[in-house]
Amino acid sequence: MKKLPLVLIVEDEPAIAELIAVNLRHNGFQPIWAEDGVSAQRELDAVLPDVILLDWMLPGTSGLALARKWRADARTKPVPILMLTARGDEPDKVAGLDAGADDYITKPFSTQELLARIRAVLRRRAPEQLQDQVSAGALVLDAAAHRVSYSGEPLKLGPTEFKLLHYFMKHPERVHSRSQLLDKVWGDHVFIEERTVDVHVKRLREALGEASSLVETVRGAGYRLSLPAQG
């Protein structure tokens, strides 16, 4: 029997959590509810979900702080996080993405939109298996071992940044628009905003450190990985 995708709902309003849980159950998901950060951590320690629906405004530790905490933990780092927020302002959305959320959805939302976004992050979690090794000068990415190094020193990249860098390194010296990157790296779906690409490129550059200059912004067009000049 096929295992149902497990969804951890971190939401302090019981009526909203119950509505989400009912809709998830009707659409082939297995929901678990936690009303705050402490109970959510307890659930995570027991079993890793396939996706986390995380409310921004929670009693005690905020959703933003929880997203940062779970992204910093090697065990919970790969789990997609979808932020539930009443905040529709651009700076708040970017703050959520910067904290490590994969996507966000603004309340009130339709059931269909929520389901579509959950399916989208789950699709992105299971991309085609990449088993090759690519390099750009001293920058080396080993897809099979999921490792990146620069001049022999290991670099720490999040899962989306890893996929983004892998795509750049497989297609160097080409300008990729944000929409192309969304299709190729995130998957062919419609619910992620192009602004998300900018956030992940910024994160990628921070992780690359001295190699960050290889990822160039082409004004008005997108991004490009430039190969270092051969000395």
C-alpha positions as CSV (number, residue, x, y, z in Angstrom):
1,M,0.0,0.0,0.0
2,K,1.4,3.4,-1.0
3,K,2.4,5.6,1.9
4,L,0.4,8.9,2.2
5,P,2.6,12.0,2.2
6,L,2.8,13.2,5.8
7,V,2.1,17.0,6.4
8,L,2.9,18.7,9.7
9,I,0.6,21.6,10.3
10,V,2.0,24.1,12.7
11,E,-0.9,26.5,13.4
12,D,-2.2,27.9,16.7
13,E,-5.8,28.4,15.6
14,P,-7.7,25.1,15.9
15,A,-10.4,26.0,13.4
16,I,-7.9,26.8,10.7
17,A,-5.8,23.8,11.5
18,E,-8.9,21.5,11.4
19,L,-10.1,22.9,8.1
20,I,-6.6,22.3,6.5
21,A,-6.4,18.8,8.0
22,V,-9.8,17.8,6.7
23,N,-9.0,19.0,3.2
24,L,-5.6,17.3,3.2
25,R,-7.2,14.0,4.3
26,H,-9.7,14.2,1.5
27,N,-6.9,14.7,-1.0
28,G,-4.6,11.8,-0.1
29,F,-2.4,13.4,2.6
30,Q,-1.8,12.4,6.2
31,P,-1.9,15.6,8.4
32,I,-0.5,16.0,11.9
33,W,-1.3,19.1,13.9
34,A,1.0,21.0,16.3
35,E,-0.2,24.2,17.9
36,D,3.2,25.7,18.7
37,G,7.0,25.3,18.3
38,V,7.4,23.0,21.2
39,S,4.8,20.5,20.1
40,A,6.0,20.8,16.5
41,Q,9.5,19.9,17.6
42,R,8.2,16.9,19.4
43,E,6.4,15.7,16.3
44,L,9.6,16.3,14.2
45,D,11.7,14.3,16.7
46,A,9.3,11.4,16.4
47,V,9.0,11.3,12.6
48,L,10.1,13.5,9.7
49,P,7.1,14.8,7.7
50,D,7.2,15.2,3.9
51,V,6.3,18.8,4.1
52,I,5.7,21.4,6.9
53,L,2.9,24.0,6.8
54,L,4.2,26.7,9.2
55,D,2.2,29.6,10.4
56,W,4.2,32.9,10.7
57,M,2.4,34.1,13.8
58,L,2.7,31.6,16.7
59,P,2.7,31.8,20.5
60,G,6.2,31.6,21.9
61,T,8.7,31.0,19.1
62,S,7.6,32.6,15.8
63,G,7.3,30.6,12.5
64,L,10.2,32.6,11.1
65,A,12.5,31.5,14.0
66,L,11.3,27.9,13.7
67,A,12.1,27.9,9.9
68,R,15.6,29.2,10.6
69,K,16.1,26.6,13.4
70,W,14.9,23.7,11.2
71,R,17.0,24.8,8.2
72,A,20.1,24.9,10.5
73,D,19.5,21.3,11.6
74,A,20.9,18.7,9.2
75,R,18.0,16.2,9.9
76,T,15.2,18.7,9.2
77,K,17.0,20.8,6.5
78,P,15.7,18.8,3.5
79,V,12.0,19.0,4.6
80,P,10.1,21.6,2.5
81,I,8.6,24.4,4.5
82,L,5.5,26.3,3.3
83,M,4.8,29.5,5.3
84,L,1.2,30.4,6.1
85,T,1.0,34.1,6.6
86,A,-1.5,36.9,6.8
87,R,1.3,39.2,5.8
88,G,1.1,40.0,2.1
89,D,3.8,42.6,2.0
90,E,6.9,41.9,-0.2
91,P,9.4,42.5,2.7
92,D,7.6,39.9,4.8
93,K,7.5,37.4,2.0
94,V,11.3,37.8,1.3
95,A,12.0,37.5,5.1
96,G,10.1,34.1,5.0
97,L,12.2,32.9,2.1
98,D,15.4,34.2,3.6
99,A,14.6,32.2,6.8
100,G,14.5,29.1,4.7
101,A,10.9,28.7,3.6
102,D,10.5,27.1,0.2
103,D,7.3,29.0,-0.5
104,Y,4.6,30.9,1.2
105,I,0.8,31.2,0.9
106,T,-1.1,34.3,2.1
107,K,-4.3,33.8,4.2
108,P,-7.1,33.6,3.3
109,F,-6.3,31.0,0.6
110,S,-8.3,28.5,-1.3
111,T,-8.0,24.7,-0.8
112,Q,-7.0,24.2,-4.4
113,E,-4.2,26.8,-4.1
114,L,-2.9,25.2,-0.9
115,L,-3.0,21.7,-2.4
116,A,-1.3,22.9,-5.6
117,R,1.6,24.5,-3.6
118,I,2.0,21.5,-1.4
119,R,2.3,19.2,-4.5
120,A,4.7,21.7,-6.1
121,V,7.1,21.6,-3.2
122,L,6.9,17.8,-3.0
123,R,7.6,17.6,-6.8
124,R,10.7,19.7,-6.3
125,R,11.8,17.5,-3.4
126,A,12.0,14.5,-5.8
127,P,13.8,15.7,-8.9
128,E,15.6,13.5,-11.4
129,Q,18.5,11.8,-9.7
130,L,21.7,13.6,-10.7
131,Q,24.8,11.4,-10.3
132,D,27.5,13.3,-12.2
133,Q,30.5,15.4,-11.2
134,V,31.0,18.9,-12.8
135,S,33.7,21.6,-12.2
136,A,34.3,25.2,-13.0
137,G,37.9,26.0,-12.3
138,A,38.5,25.2,-8.6
139,L,34.7,24.8,-7.9
140,V,33.7,21.1,-8.0
141,L,30.3,19.7,-7.5
142,D,29.8,15.9,-7.0
143,A,26.1,15.2,-7.4
144,A,26.2,11.6,-6.3
145,A,27.9,12.5,-3.0
146,H,26.0,15.7,-2.7
147,R,29.2,17.7,-2.1
148,V,30.6,21.0,-3.3
149,S,34.1,22.2,-2.8
150,Y,36.2,25.2,-3.8
151,S,40.0,24.9,-3.9
152,G,39.6,21.6,-2.0
153,E,37.6,23.2,0.9
154,P,34.0,21.9,1.4
155,L,31.1,24.3,1.0
156,K,27.7,24.0,2.7
157,L,24.7,24.5,0.4
158,G,21.0,24.1,1.0
159,P,19.1,21.6,-1.2
160,T,17.7,24.3,-3.6
161,E,21.1,26.1,-3.8
162,F,22.7,22.8,-4.6
163,K,20.3,22.1,-7.5
164,L,20.6,25.7,-8.7
165,L,24.5,25.5,-8.8
166,H,24.3,22.1,-10.5
167,Y,22.2,23.6,-13.3
168,F,24.4,26.6,-13.7
169,M,27.6,24.4,-13.8
170,K,26.0,22.1,-16.4
171,H,25.1,25.1,-18.6
172,P,28.0,27.6,-18.1
173,E,28.4,30.9,-19.9
174,R,24.6,30.9,-20.8
175,V,22.2,33.6,-19.5
176,H,19.2,32.0,-17.8
177,S,16.1,34.0,-17.2
178,R,14.3,33.6,-13.8
179,S,11.4,31.8,-15.5
180,Q,13.8,29.4,-17.2
181,L,15.5,28.7,-13.8
182,L,12.1,28.1,-12.2
183,D,11.2,25.5,-14.8
184,K,14.5,23.7,-14.8
185,V,15.4,23.8,-11.1
186,W,12.1,24.1,-9.3
187,G,10.0,22.2,-11.8
188,D,7.3,23.2,-14.3
189,H,4.6,24.6,-12.2
190,V,3.0,28.0,-11.8
191,F,2.9,28.9,-8.1
192,I,6.4,30.1,-7.3
193,E,7.2,33.8,-7.9
194,E,10.2,34.9,-9.9
195,R,11.4,36.8,-6.8
196,T,12.1,33.4,-5.2
197,V,15.0,32.9,-7.7
198,D,16.7,36.1,-6.5
199,V,16.6,35.0,-2.9
200,H,18.1,31.6,-3.7
201,V,20.8,33.1,-5.9
202,K,21.7,35.5,-3.0
203,R,21.9,32.5,-0.7
204,L,24.0,30.5,-3.2
205,R,26.5,33.4,-3.5
206,E,26.8,33.6,0.3
207,A,27.5,29.9,0.5
208,L,30.1,30.0,-2.3
209,G,32.2,32.6,-0.5
210,E,35.3,33.4,-2.6
211,A,33.7,31.7,-5.6
212,S,30.6,33.9,-5.5
213,S,31.8,36.1,-8.3
214,L,31.3,33.1,-10.8
215,V,27.5,33.7,-10.5
216,E,26.9,36.9,-12.4
217,T,23.7,39.0,-12.7
218,V,22.9,40.0,-16.2
219,R,20.8,43.1,-15.9
220,G,17.4,42.8,-17.4
221,A,18.0,39.2,-18.5
222,G,18.8,36.8,-15.6
223,Y,21.9,35.0,-14.3
224,R,25.0,33.3,-15.7
225,L,27.8,31.2,-14.4
226,S,31.0,32.4,-15.9
227,L,33.9,30.0,-16.1
228,P,37.2,31.4,-14.6
229,A,39.8,32.4,-17.1
230,Q,42.4,29.8,-17.7
231,G,45.7,31.0,-16.2
